[in-house]
Amino acid sequence: MAKDRILIVEDDKSISQLLQVALEAQGYASKVADTAREALTLFRSDNPALVLLDLGLPDDDGMHLLAQMRLIRKTPIIIVSARDQEAQKVAALDAGADDYVTKPFSTSELFARIRVALRHRADAENASSAEVLSAGGLVCDVDSHEVTIDGEPVHLTPIEFRLLCVLMRNPGKVLTHRFIQDEVWGYPTDNNYQTLRVFMASLRRKLGERASSPRYVTTEIGVGYRFIAE
């Protein structure tokens, strides 16, 4: 069985070597690019199953490289960066990254995120029929990853899109923080659910939600969230 090929875009040789050894131990094949130019060439020619992308590259900013890769194909891209500001994470995810890991990181956490990203890619490729979710003017085309409200397109990051799908597939049900984390990330992201709250707040803002009169999503304080059934 062919190994999934992972492209490591990292100019710190100690980190790239660590990743290569760890990936090989987990059964993955890998190549390393230490510049944005080399990374884009390998991305085009090798068609990797997944990319681990550092944002601090010597010849270009990783955000620009991310945008270029997204124009070529929908390969899962996980940012692995020392930039830990929330605004930077949100910007990268808005630009099309599938996940964001902050340095220093544990390899067990990184591999959990890799498995989730590859599983979501496989699920999308193996989908046998189109799934369209709709409620109150909100339409989510699962196959094409397109979301509209009253006919107007809504741009969601990959994680926001998965959050919305989980909610819309369970209308009227109270979904716990832990359940949502397991469905979207495949593992708990943190103990106080702050990561989930950040993404949920961003999703609700894009859906035009107001706390005083929510149209689609309500907060069940201390428990989780509920998609309002029609």
Disulfide bonds with the S-S distance in Angstrom:
none
